[in-house]
Amino acid sequence: MLASSSSDSDDPGNLDLTTVDRQVADAVDNLDSDKQTRQGRDWRPKSTLHLKQFSEMTILEKMAARRLMPSEYHSLKPATVDRGPIPKHPLLPEHLFILSHALLAPALQQLSYYSFPATVQFHLQVWRVVIAAGYKWPPAVAWFVYVASYIFFGNRVFKRFTHFALKYGTLDEKNVGRDRYPDKAIDQLALGQLAFLLTRTFGEFFIKYDRTENPINAFSWTTPIRWFFWLVALDYFFYAYHRTAHEVDLFWRIHKIHHTTRHPSPLLSILSSEIQEVIEIALVPLSATLLVSMNFHELFVLSVYTSYVELLGHTGIRAEWELPITGLPLRLIGCNLLIEDHDTHHRFGKSGRNYGKQSRFWDVLFGTTTDRIEMSNLPGQRPY
């Protein structure tokens, strides 16, 4: 599915090992299976969810366990492993992946418009309620379909990131393995998924849903432009809050839970306090939406793009992986965000900089970037 310099397939279902993969796997087998850091003491919170049998887990544990990453993702890699230069990940297949999932619900809605016209509703009285719902899709029906498509996307994107994390490796993997889910945070991680899903979708429906809006007419040539400016606006509001959380002790108390992970994995992107969830999931996107005009279908597709980037930034994947919408335009002025930028932000805790999560524009403008480490010498990329 994806272009690659390797002859191996990039289909996430095909995990055939390359030479480097075999080298890593063999070397990991020779390490202490419990050792995940070269530090004298592993400071990270206790994590045992991956050791439990699924049948013995609570409901909330099962919700979190469905997002468990494979052991190789978390393992400390031997110092002798050489993965070679940082690979450049192609961007076009990511657009195809995101859009094929983000447009699924709008496509079903559009299909219902064509399949059940008003004249059919009039004659088929027995099916009137179902067809009327299919034709105009009242909020209750639409919400169910759009949420289902969002869940489907979430399942697929986790598998995709897992595949490429194993293929490319992860940042700082020779010093520390990626963090597992802390036992004390399991309930929050499980309920956080639900809160994220409900808040994002309810907000979009409450503010923007119009049952008469035709999905096929919802997008125009200005849509990508407004998407870009919406993300830059979103990133400003997030930057302002995020920087404040790191520089003002009162707000750090709200944010510090998120920084109990220094080598995060995708699900740990929602590790947070309740107040932080309200700010990041609701208030920050709402501020951008009030600033940049968007109809419901545009906003829904954009929310899928946004979620994709938020998860990607916490994967630690060792690749030059441009962000789909903001990446190329901002690279032209040296303000694009790479995975390593947010990864090093986590690594340095309260003193971490790189506050943006959708771009590096505001960090560059206000002088809060830090030097890149493994990606400091990439052609065409800013080293800091």
C-alpha positions in Angstrom: 0.0 0.0 0.0 2.8 2.4 0.8 5.9 3.2 -1.1 9.1 2.1 0.5 12.8 1.6 -0.2 12.4 -2.0 1.0 11.1 -4.8 -1.0 8.8 -5.8 1.9 5.2 -5.0 1.7 4.0 -2.1 3.9 0.6 -3.6 4.4 0.1 -3.6 8.2 -1.1 -7.2 7.9 2.2 -8.3 6.5 4.9 -8.2 9.1 7.6 -10.1 7.3 11.0 -9.3 8.9 13.7 -7.4 7.1 17.3 -7.9 7.8 17.3 -5.1 10.4 14.1 -6.4 11.9 15.6 -9.9 12.4 18.7 -8.3 13.9 16.6 -6.4 16.4 14.4 -9.4 17.2 17.4 -11.6 17.8 19.2 -9.1 19.9 16.1 -8.3 22.0 15.8 -12.1 22.7 19.2 -12.0 24.2 18.4 -9.1 26.6 16.8 -9.4 30.0 13.1 -9.4 29.1 12.2 -7.2 32.1 14.8 -4.6 31.3 13.4 -1.5 29.5 16.0 1.1 30.3 19.8 1.5 30.5 19.3 3.7 33.6 20.3 2.2 36.9 16.7 2.4 38.1 13.5 2.4 36.1 11.6 5.4 37.5 8.4 4.7 35.6 5.1 3.7 37.4 4.3 0.1 37.9 2.6 -1.4 34.8 1.1 -5.0 34.8 -1.9 -4.8 32.5 0.0 -6.6 29.7 0.7 -9.6 32.0 -3.0 -10.2 32.8 -5.3 -12.7 31.0 -8.0 -10.8 29.1 -10.7 -13.0 30.8 -9.5 -11.9 34.2 -9.6 -8.1 33.5 -12.3 -5.7 34.6 -14.4 -3.9 32.0 -12.2 -0.8 32.1 -9.0 -2.9 31.9 -10.4 -4.6 28.8 -11.1 -1.2 27.2 -7.4 -0.1 27.8 -6.1 -3.6 26.9 -7.6 -3.3 23.4 -5.0 -0.5 22.8 -2.0 -2.5 24.1 1.1 -2.3 21.9 3.2 -5.4 21.2 6.1 -6.2 23.5 8.7 -5.4 20.9 7.4 -1.8 20.8 8.2 -1.4 24.5 11.5 -3.3 24.5 14.9 -1.7 25.0 16.9 -2.2 21.9 20.6 -3.3 22.0 23.3 -0.7 21.5 24.7 -2.8 18.6 21.5 -2.4 16.4 22.0 -0.1 13.5 18.8 0.9 11.7 20.7 3.2 9.3 19.6 6.8 8.3 16.2 8.2 9.4 13.7 7.0 6.7 11.4 9.4 5.0 7.8 8.3 5.2 5.6 9.1 2.1 2.7 11.4 2.7 0.2 10.6 0.0 -0.7 7.1 1.4 -1.4 8.8 4.7 -3.9 11.1 3.0 -5.5 8.1 1.3 -5.7 6.2 4.6 -7.2 9.1 6.5 -9.7 10.2 3.8 -10.8 6.6 3.2 -12.0 6.4 6.8 -13.0 10.0 7.4 -15.3 10.1 4.3 -16.9 6.7 5.0 -19.8 8.2 7.1 -20.4 11.1 4.7 -20.4 8.7 1.8 -23.1 6.5 3.5 -25.1 9.6 4.2 -24.9 10.7 0.6 -25.8 7.2 -0.6 -29.0 7.3 1.4 -29.9 10.6 -0.3 -29.7 8.9 -3.6 -31.3 5.6 -2.5 -34.3 7.0 -0.7 -35.7 10.1 -2.4 -38.8 11.9 -1.0 -41.1 10.2 -3.6 -40.2 6.8 -2.2 -40.9 7.9 1.3 -44.4 9.0 0.3 -45.4 5.6 -1.3 -43.7 3.2 1.1 -45.7 4.0 4.3 -44.4 0.9 6.1 -40.8 2.0 5.8 -41.6 5.7 6.2 -39.7 6.2 9.5 -36.6 4.3 8.4 -36.5 5.9 5.0 -37.1 9.4 6.4 -34.3 8.8 8.8 -32.1 7.6 6.0 -33.0 10.5 3.8 -32.6 13.4 6.1 -30.6 11.7 8.8 -31.8 13.4 12.0 -29.0 14.0 14.6 -29.6 10.7 16.5 -29.2 8.6 13.4 -26.3 10.6 12.0 -24.5 10.6 15.3 -24.6 6.8 15.6 -23.1 6.3 12.1 -20.4 9.0 12.5 -19.4 7.7 15.9 -19.2 4.2 14.5 -16.9 5.4 11.7 -14.8 7.2 14.2 -14.3 4.1 16.3 -13.4 2.1 13.1 -10.8 4.7 12.3 -9.4 4.5 15.8 -9.0 0.8 15.6 -7.3 1.0 12.2 -4.9 3.8 13.0 -3.6 2.1 16.1 -2.8 -1.0 14.0 -1.2 1.2 11.4 1.1 3.1 13.8 2.0 -0.2 15.4 3.1 -1.6 12.1 5.3 1.4 11.3 6.7 1.6 14.8 8.0 -2.0 14.4 9.2 -1.3 10.9 11.0 2.0 11.5 11.9 1.6 15.2 11.3 4.2 17.8 13.2 7.3 19.1 15.7 6.8 21.9 15.1 3.1 21.7 18.7 2.2 22.7 18.3 4.0 26.0 14.7 3.5 27.0 11.8 1.4 25.7 8.4 3.0 25.1 6.3 3.4 28.3 3.5 1.0 29.1 0.2 2.0 30.7 0.6 2.8 34.4 -1.6 0.6 36.6 -2.9 3.7 38.5 -4.0 5.3 35.2 -5.9 2.3 33.6 -9.4 3.6 34.6 -8.6 7.1 33.3 -7.2 5.8 30.0 -10.3 3.6 29.5 -12.8 6.4 30.3 -10.6 9.0 28.6 -11.2 7.2 25.3 -14.9 7.4 25.8 -14.7 11.1 26.9 -12.7 12.0 23.9 -15.1 10.2 21.5 -18.3 11.6 23.0 -17.0 15.2 23.6 -15.5 15.6 20.1 -18.6 14.2 18.3 -21.2 15.8 20.5 -19.5 19.1 20.1 -19.5 18.9 16.3 -23.1 17.8 16.1 -24.3 20.4 18.6 -22.6 23.3 16.9 -22.6 22.4 13.2 -24.9 19.5 12.3 -27.5 20.4 9.6 -29.7 17.5 8.5 -30.4 19.2 5.2 -26.8 19.6 4.3 -25.8 17.5 1.3 -22.4 15.9 2.0 -21.3 16.0 -1.6 -21.8 19.8 -1.7 -20.1 20.3 1.7 -16.6 20.5 0.3 -15.1 23.1 -2.0 -11.6 24.2 -3.2 -11.3 26.4 -0.2 -11.8 23.5 2.2 -8.0 22.5 2.5 -7.1 26.2 2.9 -9.6 26.6 5.8 -8.4 23.3 7.3 -4.8 24.7 7.3 -5.8 27.9 9.0 -8.1 26.1 11.5 -5.1 23.9 12.5 -2.8 26.9 12.9 -5.5 28.6 15.0 -6.0 25.5 17.0 -2.3 25.2 17.6 -2.1 28.8 18.8 -4.8 28.2 21.5 -3.1 25.0 22.4 0.3 26.6 22.5 -0.9 29.4 24.8 -2.5 27.0 27.2 0.4 24.4 27.0 3.2 26.9 27.6 1.3 28.4 30.5 0.9 24.9 32.0 4.7 24.5 31.9 5.7 27.9 33.1 3.0 28.6 35.8 3.1 26.3 38.8 -0.7 26.5 39.3 -1.4 25.3 35.8 1.4 22.7 35.9 -0.6 20.9 38.6 -3.3 20.4 36.0 -0.9 19.2 33.3 1.7 17.2 35.2 -0.2 14.0 35.0 0.3 13.9 31.3 4.1 14.1 31.8 4.3 11.0 34.0 5.1 9.5 30.6 8.5 10.5 29.0 8.5 8.0 26.2 4.8 7.9 25.4 2.7 5.5 23.2 -0.5 6.5 21.3 -3.0 5.8 24.1 -1.0 7.8 26.5 -1.9 10.9 24.5 -5.0 11.0 26.6 -3.3 10.5 29.9 -4.5 13.7 31.7 -6.5 15.3 34.5 -10.2 16.0 34.0 -9.5 19.8 33.7 -6.9 19.2 31.0 -9.4 17.0 29.1 -12.0 19.8 29.1 -9.4 22.3 27.9 -7.8 20.2 25.2 -10.8 18.1 23.9 -13.4 20.8 24.1 -12.3 24.4 24.7 -9.3 24.6 22.4 -11.1 23.1 19.3 -14.1 25.2 20.0 -12.0 28.4 20.0 -10.6 27.5 16.5 -14.0 26.6 15.2 -15.4 30.0 16.3 -12.5 31.7 14.5 -12.5 29.7 11.2 -15.7 29.0 9.4 -16.5 25.3 8.7 -19.6 23.3 8.0 -20.3 20.0 9.7 -18.8 17.6 7.2 -15.7 19.7 6.8 -15.3 19.8 10.5 -15.8 16.0 10.9 -13.2 15.1 8.4 -10.8 17.6 9.9 -11.4 16.2 13.4 -10.2 12.8 12.0 -7.0 14.4 10.7 -6.5 16.2 14.0 -6.9 13.0 16.0 -4.5 11.2 13.7 -1.8 13.9 14.3 -2.4 13.8 18.1 -1.9 10.1 18.2 1.1 10.2 15.8 2.9 12.7 18.0 2.9 10.2 20.8 4.1 7.1 18.9 7.8 8.0 19.0 8.2 6.5 15.5 11.7 7.0 14.2 10.9 8.4 10.8 10.7 11.8 9.0 6.9 11.7 8.9 5.3 15.0 7.8 2.0 16.1 9.2 -0.7 15.7 6.5 -2.1 19.2 6.3 0.4 21.6 8.0 3.6 19.7 7.1 4.5 20.8 3.6 3.4 24.5 3.7 5.1 25.1 7.0 8.3 23.2 6.0 8.8 25.9 3.4 9.3 28.4 6.2 11.0 26.0 8.6 8.0 25.7 10.9 6.8 22.1 10.3 6.5 19.7 13.2 8.2 16.2 13.3 7.5 13.3 15.6 10.7 14.0 17.5 9.6 17.5 18.5 6.8 16.4 20.7 8.7 13.3 21.8 11.6 15.4 23.2 9.0 17.7 24.8 7.8 14.7 26.9 11.4 13.5 27.5 12.3 16.7 29.4 9.2 17.0 31.5 8.3 20.4 33.0 11.4 22.0 31.3 10.4 20.6 27.9 9.7 23.1 25.2 8.2 22.5 21.7 4.7 23.4 22.9 2.9 23.0 19.6 1.2 19.8 18.6 0.0 20.5 15.1 2.8 22.7 13.9 6.0 24.4 15.0 4.9 27.8 13.8 4.3 29.4 17.2 7.3 27.8 18.8 9.5 29.3 16.1 7.8 32.6 16.3 8.2 32.9 20.1 11.6 31.1 20.4 10.5 28.0 22.3 12.0 25.3 20.1 14.7 22.9 21.2 17.3 21.2 19.1 16.4 18.0 17.3 18.6 15.0 18.3 18.2 12.1 15.9 16.6 14.2 13.2 19.0 17.2 13.4 20.6 16.6 10.0 17.7 15.8 7.8 17.9 17.4 4.3 15.5 20.3 4.0 14.6 20.3 7.7 15.3 22.9 10.4 17.9 21.4 12.9 16.3 23.1 15.9 
